[in-house]
Amino acid sequence: QVQLVESGGGLVQPGGSLRLSCAASGTIISFNAMNWYRQAPGKQYELVARITSGGSTNYADSVKGRFTISRDNAKNTLYLQMNSLKFEDTAVYYCNADDYPREYWGQGTQVTVSS
């Protein structure tokens, strides 16, 4: 059973930056892809960023140019660098591992953008 543990969330002012981390108990290079999702209050889950085993990345239009997904295979850790944060980025952010047909989720980390 793979465990994912997120960290790095917190309270930040608009325009600020945060870096989220997701430490995996398994070997992340073996997963088809790893993803960051978020869920804002009263809204559905949104795929924020994705990185495949080959290193290709995709982003939601709402975060393109501001967020960067990356991974350190040696540390089995996934990252999400978030810059120029906006009020609407406030959400619980979840790490997800796509190991089709299985998938794994972290417990989430709260990001609050507020002045």
C-alpha positions in Angstrom: 0.0 0.0 0.0 1.4 3.4 -1.1 1.1 6.3 1.3 1.3 9.9 0.2 1.9 12.7 2.7 1.5 16.3 1.7 3.1 19.3 3.5 3.8 22.9 2.8 0.3 24.4 2.9 -0.5 27.5 4.9 -1.7 31.1 4.9 -0.2 33.4 2.3 -1.1 36.9 1.0 -2.1 37.4 -2.6 0.9 37.5 -4.8 2.9 35.3 -2.5 4.4 31.9 -3.0 4.2 28.4 -1.4 5.8 25.1 -2.3 3.8 21.9 -1.6 5.5 18.6 -1.1 4.2 15.1 -1.4 6.3 12.3 0.1 5.5 8.9 -1.2 6.3 5.6 0.5 6.6 3.9 -2.9 8.8 4.5 -5.9 7.2 7.3 -7.8 9.0 6.7 -11.1 6.9 3.5 -11.3 3.6 5.4 -11.4 2.0 6.3 -14.7 1.7 9.8 -13.5 1.4 11.9 -10.4 -1.1 14.7 -10.0 -2.0 17.6 -7.8 -5.7 18.2 -7.3 -7.5 20.8 -5.3 -11.0 21.3 -3.8 -12.2 24.7 -2.9 -15.2 25.1 -0.5 -18.4 24.1 -2.2 -16.7 23.1 -5.4 -15.7 19.8 -7.1 -12.2 18.5 -7.3 -10.0 20.2 -9.9 -6.9 18.7 -11.5 -4.3 21.4 -11.1 -1.2 19.8 -12.5 0.1 16.5 -13.8 3.5 15.0 -14.4 3.9 11.7 -16.2 6.5 9.0 -15.7 8.2 10.4 -18.8 8.3 13.9 -17.3 5.6 15.5 -19.4 3.6 18.1 -17.6 0.1 19.5 -17.9 -1.6 22.3 -16.1 -5.1 23.7 -15.6 -5.6 26.9 -17.5 -6.2 28.7 -14.2 -2.6 28.0 -13.0 -0.6 28.0 -16.2 2.5 30.3 -15.9 2.1 30.5 -12.1 2.4 26.9 -10.8 5.2 24.4 -11.6 5.0 20.6 -10.9 8.2 18.7 -10.4 9.5 15.6 -8.8 12.6 14.2 -7.2 12.7 10.5 -8.0 15.6 9.9 -5.6 13.5 11.3 -2.7 10.2 9.9 -4.0 8.8 13.3 -3.6 6.4 15.4 -5.7 6.4 19.2 -5.6 4.1 22.0 -6.6 5.7 25.4 -6.7 2.9 28.0 -6.5 3.7 31.6 -7.3 1.6 34.7 -7.7 -1.1 33.2 -5.6 -4.6 34.5 -5.9 -7.7 34.4 -3.6 -9.2 31.8 -5.9 -6.3 29.4 -5.3 -7.6 28.9 -1.7 -8.4 25.2 -1.4 -7.3 21.9 0.0 -4.6 20.5 -2.2 -4.3 16.7 -2.7 -1.5 14.6 -4.1 -2.5 11.7 -6.3 -0.6 8.8 -7.8 -1.9 7.2 -10.9 -0.9 3.6 -10.8 -3.6 2.3 -13.1 -5.8 0.4 -12.2 -5.0 1.7 -8.8 -4.7 5.2 -7.5 -3.6 6.6 -4.2 -4.4 9.9 -2.4 -2.8 11.9 0.3 -4.8 13.5 3.1 -4.6 17.0 1.7 -3.0 20.2 2.8 -4.9 23.5 3.2 -3.8 26.6 1.2 -5.4 29.8 2.2 -4.8 33.0 0.2 -5.9 36.0 2.2 -4.9 39.5 3.0 
